[in-house]
Amino acid sequence: MFRPDRIAAAAPSRVTTPSRRGVLGGAGALVLGFTLLPKAARAQAPAAAGQFPYRPNAFLRIAPDDTVTVLSKHLEMGQGPWTGLTTLVAEELDAAWSQMRAEHAPHDDTVFANLLMGQQLTGGSTAIANSYLQMRKVGAAARAMLVAAAAEAWRVPAGEVSVSEGVLRHPSGRTARFGELAEAAARQPVPTDIQLKEPSAFRLVGTDLPKPDTVAKTTGQARYTLDQRSEDMLVAVVAHPPRFGGKPKEIDDREARKVPGVVGIKFIPQGVAVLARSTFAALKARDALQVTWDESEAWTTGSEALIADYTARSREPGLVAKKAGDPAATLAAAGGQVIEQVYVFPYLAHAPMEPLDCLARFDGDRVHLSYGSQAPTIDAGAVGAVFGLPPSAVTIDVQLAGGSFGRRAQQDGTFAAEAAECAKAAGRGVPVKLVWTREDDMRGGKYRPLYVHRLRAAIGPDKSIAAWHHTIVGQSIGKGTPLEPFLVENGIDATSVEGAADLPYRLANFQCDLHTTDTKVPVLWWRSVGHTHTAYATETFLDLLLEKTGRDPVAGRLELLRDHPRETGVLKAAAELAGWTGRLGANGRGYGVAVHKSFDTYVAQIAEVSRGPDGMPKVHKVWCAVDCGVAVNPNIIRAQMESGIGFGLGHALFAEIELGPDGQVVQGNFDTYRSLRIGEMPAIETVIVRSGEHPTGIGEPGVPPTGPAVANAWRSLTGQIVARLPFTRQILV
């Protein structure tokens, strides 16, 4: 998603969030809590810890049946925080993995804030990065309290009590399970001087543990927002303007009201809401609506016109994001030894498997929402604003989400506000489930922005890269949103230039500058944010320069990465894994390489490509090396690299959101927004570079190197530079 170091308390103006320092300072006082049923009710206690009726007061819950439930402050949308956070707790607790459980934490900024962002928000590949020490301390503190309880009960020194696989033992032969001591442990003082294990003593961290949510998801027991039902629940769908910036002017709803099950049709700020007893009735009624739209302020410019405008702007430098030396003078003096390339990147949709949905209810003085909220702090502020209530009057029950890729973390809580408007329209006490169809989601905005890049380089007499000038043109994700103070500095949105302004390569004369454009097309971070386009532009352009100067793609990069050992480490590891011998293999296939750092994680990839029967690249295999610091769960790291490669490959080859000449979105479903198919997924081999560094992000960094690695392999094979994505735009035209 986005850069965590750019956001401290980025929320709507109505939301008051603690400062980063305040959150970090207060976290130790709230590290854990045991929730126990009263003795009288314990006999009727349900077997599963997740069914206890008492809301936990912190991160850990130990039940009488010995299950240990970790409350994840990060949304589980398939990227694995439940597994990672639970592993950290179990490691320091010395619990058996079989007794560990996970579920979502409730919305509470004071307890469950992301320590890198100052609010409750999942994004920026920060789940493990910000929770690594915090969750280990939770486990270690709980262990110490259990040990203290056992020592007190057995009247022995605490130092004589050991813990292993969820059982406390004393040399005398006494033993106790966690559940037996939980009540006594809850009365112990929370230790302030917590001793954490040395990494050499890790038993679970660094091993391939099964995900705690796998069984429920594969058997269909897992519950998502779309699965939820409530007594007397209404279903809401909204007719949105066909062009961004349009507004409903008048409606003829006579035919729509004839649909059985329709309860109400009302104007809301986002469009026209249809309330019905079923999804089918709501959709049928929406289809029957006759809406006249006010498009006096609607966006009516198409993608091709935008690209032409952006390309023209790229001919002149923009606001300077970073500069070293004098690239302009060096380029001017280079004469014919200047290489120039323009790249075009389209709007992209997130297209998660589960489109946006939310169950909401207004009770008069409180608003209750149940859905896969990625940013509860922001969403609570947006919902409160609809009803004129403080965020503290908004309850968010976080659910599993069927993917997101950034879609569910909106800068201003737009979707949450729409759900609140539907609940307001339904009336007090009426639960309403707002459902977006695939077409609603695909055409509803919040895209990865459209960008144009222009790169120019001067080749020196010694065949070195004497100058590098990179101009980027595109829309800001932060400008005009509550996050602008945290993302935009001196007119430059950090997410527009990340991965381009901070290149690791040794370049004496360097400049990266930015033109920020204004449109009414709603944009949002998209899995790996700016790195999705900057990595492609920089790595394919560099590869072209290395070829022009007679250098091998791997050796040439290593020469320019002399000051960056971690990039060097992953590049060497990937080359060794792939058995790198050069751009063309004896098998007639092309090979391409890319290395890129995003979210403080270093990834190198090598792709093996041939020409498919349709003329498109056929990617046979991708070798991947990743350095993300301490590898908490290698299985999830490999899975995230694989998913990132598939995600990046499908979008590079096939995907784009296109605005027609009138500004309307062309694509509406997967028949026109093409995704990677299972038969097109390459074989993937991943090596995790051993590291003792603090763990960093893993959900997004697998995406950026994939496109350029494949493009470099394709150019090695065919000589064709793919400068406009997706590949189909150039190859199949």
Buried (B, 14 or more C-beta within 10 A) or exposed (E): BBBBBBBBBBBBEBBEBBEBEBBBEEBEEBBBBBBBBEEEEEEEBEEEBEEBEEEBBBBBBBBBBBBBBBBBBBBBBBBBBBBBBBBBBBBBBBBBBEBBBBBBBBBBBEBBBBBBBBBBBBBBBBBBBBBBBBBBBBBBBBBBBBBBBBBBBBEBEEEBBEBEEBBBBBEEEEEBBBBBBBBBBBEBEBBEEBEEBEEEEBEBBBBEBEBBBEEEBEEEEBEBBBEBEEEEBBBBBBBBBBBBBBBBEEBEBEEBBEBEBBBBBBBBEBBBBBBBBBBEBBBBBBEBBEBEBEBEEBBBBBBEEBBEBBBEBBEEBBEEBBBEBBBBEBBEEBEEBBBEBBBBBBBBBBBBEBBBBBBBBBEEEEBBBBBBBBBBBBBBBBBBBBBEBBBBBBBBBBBBBBBBBBBBBBBBBBBBBBBBBBBBBBEEEBBBBBBBBBBBBBBBBBBBBBBBBBBBBBBBEEBBBBBBBBBBBBBBBBBEBBBBBBBBEEEBBBBBBBBBBEBBBBBBBBBBBBBBBEBBBBBBBBBBBBBBBBBBBBBBBBBBBBBBBEBBBBEBBBBBBEEBEBBBBBBBBBBEBBEBEEBEBEEEBBBBBBBBBBBBBBBBBBBBBBBEEEEBBBBBBBBBBBBBBBBBBBBBBBBBBBBBBBBBBBBBBBBBBBBEEEBBBBBBEEEEBBBBEEEBBBEBBBBBBEBEEEBBBBBBBBBBBBBBBBBBBBBBBBEEBBBBBBBBBBBEE
